[in-house]
Amino acid sequence: MSPKELLYIEDALGHTQFLMNQCRNAANQLTDPVLRQQAQQLVNGNQKLFTQFYNLV
């Protein structure tokens, strides 16, 4: 894997982690159970993406 590809994966990991944190914060602050569940599903989806990107390294 080239250094440029590694930088892309590192960038993708950072963005995915940021999205996980944002969605987790939203889920913790939401009072509507449906919206909270949707935010948690976004956390889970971003966690899967993070794992997939991480496994590329």
N, CA, C and O atoms as a GROMACS GRO file, in nm:
protein
  228
    1MET      N    1   0.085  -0.117   0.000
    1MET     CA    2   0.000   0.000   0.000
    1MET      C    3   0.090   0.124   0.000
    1MET      O    4   0.188   0.131   0.074
    2SER      N    5   0.055   0.218  -0.083
    2SER     CA    6   0.138   0.337  -0.097
    2SER      C    7   0.114   0.434   0.021
    2SER      O    8   0.012   0.426   0.089
    3PRO      N    9   0.209   0.523   0.044
    3PRO     CA   10   0.192   0.622   0.151
    3PRO      C   11   0.068   0.709   0.130
    3PRO      O   12   0.001   0.747   0.227
    4LYS      N   13   0.036   0.739   0.005
    4LYS     CA   14  -0.083   0.821  -0.022
    4LYS      C   15  -0.210   0.745   0.014
    4LYS      O   16  -0.304   0.803   0.069
    5GLU      N   17  -0.213   0.615  -0.014
    5GLU     CA   18  -0.330   0.534   0.022
    5GLU      C   19  -0.344   0.525   0.174
    5GLU      O   20  -0.455   0.529   0.226
    6LEU      N   21  -0.232   0.513   0.244
    6LEU     CA   22  -0.237   0.509   0.390
    6LEU      C   23  -0.289   0.640   0.448
    6LEU      O   24  -0.363   0.640   0.546
    7LEU      N   25  -0.249   0.752   0.386
    7LEU     CA   26  -0.302   0.881   0.432
    7LEU      C   27  -0.452   0.890   0.410
    7LEU      O   28  -0.524   0.946   0.493
    8TYR      N   29  -0.500   0.836   0.298
    8TYR     CA   30  -0.643   0.837   0.271
    8TYR      C   31  -0.717   0.756   0.377
    8TYR      O   32  -0.821   0.799   0.427
    9ILE      N   33  -0.665   0.639   0.410
    9ILE     CA   34  -0.730   0.554   0.511
    9ILE      C   35  -0.727   0.623   0.647
    9ILE      O   36  -0.826   0.618   0.721
   10GLU      N   37  -0.616   0.685   0.681
   10GLU     CA   38  -0.606   0.758   0.807
   10GLU      C   39  -0.710   0.870   0.813
   10GLU      O   40  -0.774   0.891   0.916
   11ASP      N   41  -0.727   0.941   0.704
   11ASP     CA   42  -0.826   1.048   0.695
   11ASP      C   43  -0.967   0.992   0.710
   11ASP      O   44  -1.050   1.048   0.782
   12ALA      N   45  -0.994   0.881   0.643
   12ALA     CA   46  -1.126   0.818   0.651
   12ALA      C   47  -1.154   0.771   0.793
   12ALA      O   48  -1.267   0.784   0.841
   13LEU      N   49  -1.054   0.716   0.860
   13LEU     CA   50  -1.071   0.674   1.000
   13LEU      C   51  -1.107   0.792   1.090
   13LEU      O   52  -1.194   0.782   1.176
   14GLY      N   53  -1.039   0.904   1.068
   14GLY     CA   54  -1.068   1.023   1.148
   14GLY      C   55  -1.209   1.076   1.126
   14GLY      O   56  -1.277   1.113   1.220
   15HIS      N   57  -1.251   1.078   1.000
   15HIS     CA   58  -1.386   1.126   0.970
   15HIS      C   59  -1.492   1.033   1.028
   15HIS      O   60  -1.592   1.078   1.082
   16THR      N   61  -1.469   0.904   1.016
   16THR     CA   62  -1.565   0.807   1.067
   16THR      C   63  -1.574   0.816   1.219
   16THR      O   64  -1.683   0.807   1.276
   17GLN      N   65  -1.460   0.833   1.284
   17GLN     CA   66  -1.460   0.846   1.430
   17GLN      C   67  -1.533   0.974   1.472
   17GLN      O   68  -1.608   0.973   1.570
   18PHE      N   69  -1.512   1.082   1.399
   18PHE     CA   70  -1.581   1.207   1.428
   18PHE      C   71  -1.733   1.187   1.416
   18PHE      O   72  -1.808   1.231   1.504
   19LEU      N   73  -1.778   1.121   1.310
   19LEU     CA   74  -1.921   1.096   1.291
   19LEU      C   75  -1.978   1.008   1.402
   19LEU      O   76  -2.090   1.031   1.449
   20MET      N   77  -1.901   0.908   1.444
   20MET     CA   78  -1.947   0.823   1.555
   20MET      C   79  -1.968   0.907   1.680
   20MET      O   80  -2.070   0.893   1.748
   21ASN      N   81  -1.872   0.994   1.710
   21ASN     CA   82  -1.884   1.078   1.830
   21ASN      C   83  -2.003   1.172   1.821
   21ASN      O   84  -2.075   1.190   1.919
   22GLN      N   85  -2.023   1.233   1.706
   22GLN     CA   86  -2.136   1.325   1.688
   22GLN      C   87  -2.269   1.252   1.705
   22GLN      O   88  -2.359   1.301   1.773
   23CYS      N   89  -2.281   1.136   1.644
   23CYS     CA   90  -2.406   1.059   1.653
   23CYS      C   91  -2.428   1.007   1.795
   23CYS      O   92  -2.541   1.004   1.844
   24ARG      N   93  -2.320   0.967   1.862
   24ARG     CA   94  -2.331   0.919   2.001
   24ARG      C   95  -2.377   1.033   2.092
   24ARG      O   96  -2.463   1.013   2.178
   25ASN      N   97  -2.321   1.152   2.073
   25ASN     CA   98  -2.364   1.268   2.152
   25ASN      C   99  -2.510   1.300   2.127
   25ASN      O  100  -2.585   1.330   2.220
   26ALA      N  101  -2.551   1.294   2.001
   26ALA     CA  102  -2.691   1.321   1.968
   26ALA      C  103  -2.782   1.218   2.034
   26ALA      O  104  -2.885   1.252   2.091
   27ALA      N  105  -2.743   1.090   2.025
   27ALA     CA  106  -2.824   0.984   2.085
   27ALA      C  107  -2.839   1.004   2.235
   27ALA      O  108  -2.945   0.977   2.292
   28ASN      N  109  -2.734   1.050   2.300
   28ASN     CA  110  -2.739   1.071   2.445
   28ASN      C  111  -2.827   1.190   2.483
   28ASN      O  112  -2.879   1.195   2.594
   29GLN      N  113  -2.842   1.285   2.393
   29GLN     CA  114  -2.919   1.405   2.425
   29GLN      C  115  -3.065   1.398   2.380
   29GLN      O  116  -3.149   1.472   2.430
   30LEU      N  117  -3.094   1.309   2.287
   30LEU     CA  118  -3.231   1.300   2.236
   30LEU      C  119  -3.323   1.236   2.339
   30LEU      O  120  -3.285   1.143   2.410
   31THR      N  121  -3.444   1.287   2.346
   31THR     CA  122  -3.542   1.229   2.438
   31THR      C  123  -3.643   1.143   2.364
   31THR      O  124  -3.704   1.054   2.423
   32ASP      N  125  -3.661   1.167   2.236
   32ASP     CA  126  -3.752   1.086   2.155
   32ASP      C  127  -3.687   0.950   2.129
   32ASP      O  128  -3.578   0.944   2.071
   33PRO      N  129  -3.752   0.841   2.171
   33PRO     CA  130  -3.690   0.709   2.157
   33PRO      C  131  -3.665   0.668   2.011
   33PRO      O  132  -3.567   0.599   1.983
   34VAL      N  133  -3.749   0.710   1.920
   34VAL     CA  134  -3.731   0.674   1.778
   34VAL      C  135  -3.607   0.745   1.722
   34VAL      O  136  -3.525   0.684   1.654
   35LEU      N  137  -3.596   0.874   1.752
   35LEU     CA  138  -3.478   0.948   1.706
   35LEU      C  139  -3.351   0.897   1.773
   35LEU      O  140  -3.246   0.889   1.709
   36ARG      N  141  -3.360   0.864   1.899
   36ARG     CA  142  -3.245   0.810   1.972
   36ARG      C  143  -3.199   0.680   1.908
   36ARG      O  144  -3.079   0.657   1.891
   37GLN      N  145  -3.294   0.594   1.872
   37GLN     CA  146  -3.261   0.467   1.809
   37GLN      C  147  -3.196   0.490   1.672
   37GLN      O  148  -3.101   0.420   1.636
   38GLN      N  149  -3.246   0.586   1.596
   38GLN     CA  150  -3.187   0.615   1.466
   38GLN      C  151  -3.044   0.668   1.481
   38GLN      O  152  -2.956   0.630   1.404
   39ALA      N  153  -3.022   0.753   1.577
   39ALA     CA  154  -2.887   0.804   1.601
   39ALA      C  155  -2.794   0.690   1.643
   39ALA      O  156  -2.678   0.686   1.601
   40GLN      N  157  -2.844   0.599   1.724
   40GLN     CA  158  -2.763   0.484   1.766
   40GLN      C  159  -2.732   0.393   1.648
   40GLN      O  160  -2.623   0.336   1.641
   41GLN      N  161  -2.827   0.379   1.556
   41GLN     CA  162  -2.802   0.300   1.436
   41GLN      C  163  -2.692   0.364   1.350
   41GLN      O  164  -2.611   0.294   1.289
   42LEU      N  165  -2.689   0.496   1.347
   42LEU     CA  166  -2.582   0.566   1.276
   42LEU      C  167  -2.447   0.542   1.344
   42LEU      O  168  -2.346   0.525   1.276
   43VAL      N  169  -2.446   0.540   1.476
   43VAL     CA  170  -2.322   0.508   1.548
   43VAL      C  171  -2.274   0.369   1.509
   43VAL      O  172  -2.157   0.349   1.479
   44ASN      N  173  -2.366   0.273   1.509
   44ASN     CA  174  -2.331   0.135   1.476
   44ASN      C  175  -2.280   0.123   1.332
   44ASN      O  176  -2.183   0.052   1.306
   45GLY      N  177  -2.345   0.192   1.240
   45GLY     CA  178  -2.302   0.189   1.100
   45GLY      C  179  -2.164   0.249   1.083
   45GLY      O  180  -2.081   0.196   1.008
   46ASN      N  181  -2.138   0.360   1.151
   46ASN     CA  182  -2.006   0.421   1.143
   46ASN      C  183  -1.900   0.336   1.212
   46ASN      O  184  -1.784   0.336   1.171
   47GLN      N  185  -1.939   0.263   1.314
   47GLN     CA  186  -1.844   0.171   1.380
   47GLN      C  187  -1.804   0.060   1.282
   47GLN      O  188  -1.687   0.022   1.277
   48LYS      N  189  -1.899   0.010   1.207
   48LYS     CA  190  -1.868  -0.093   1.107
   48LYS      C  191  -1.774  -0.038   1.001
   48LYS      O  192  -1.678  -0.105   0.960
   49LEU      N  193  -1.801   0.085   0.954
   49LEU     CA  194  -1.712   0.148   0.856
   49LEU      C  195  -1.572   0.166   0.913
   49LEU      O  196  -1.473   0.140   0.844
   50PHE      N  197  -1.564   0.211   1.038
   50PHE     CA  198  -1.434   0.230   1.101
   50PHE      C  199  -1.357   0.099   1.103
   50PHE      O  200  -1.238   0.096   1.070
   51THR      N  201  -1.423  -0.008   1.141
   51THR     CA  202  -1.359  -0.139   1.147
   51THR      C  203  -1.312  -0.184   1.010
   51THR      O  204  -1.202  -0.240   0.996
   52GLN      N  205  -1.394  -0.161   0.908
   52GLN     CA  206  -1.356  -0.198   0.771
   52GLN      C  207  -1.234  -0.120   0.725
   52GLN      O  208  -1.142  -0.178   0.667
   53PHE      N  209  -1.232   0.011   0.749
   53PHE     CA  210  -1.116   0.091   0.712
   53PHE      C  211  -0.992   0.047   0.791
   53PHE      O  212  -0.883   0.036   0.735
   54TYR      N  213  -1.010   0.021   0.918
   54TYR     CA  214  -0.898  -0.019   1.004
   54TYR      C  215  -0.839  -0.151   0.956
   54TYR      O  216  -0.717  -0.170   0.960
   55ASN      N  217  -0.924  -0.242   0.912
   55ASN     CA  218  -0.877  -0.373   0.866
   55ASN      C  219  -0.800  -0.364   0.734
   55ASN      O  220  -0.730  -0.459   0.698
   56LEU      N  221  -0.811  -0.254   0.664
   56LEU     CA  222  -0.733  -0.236   0.542
   56LEU      C  223  -0.586  -0.216   0.572
   56LEU      O  224  -0.500  -0.245   0.489
   57VAL      N  225  -0.558  -0.168   0.692
   57VAL     CA  226  -0.418  -0.142   0.730
   57VAL      C  227  -0.361  -0.267   0.780
   57VAL      O  228  -0.244  -0.270   0.818
   0.00000   0.00000   0.00000
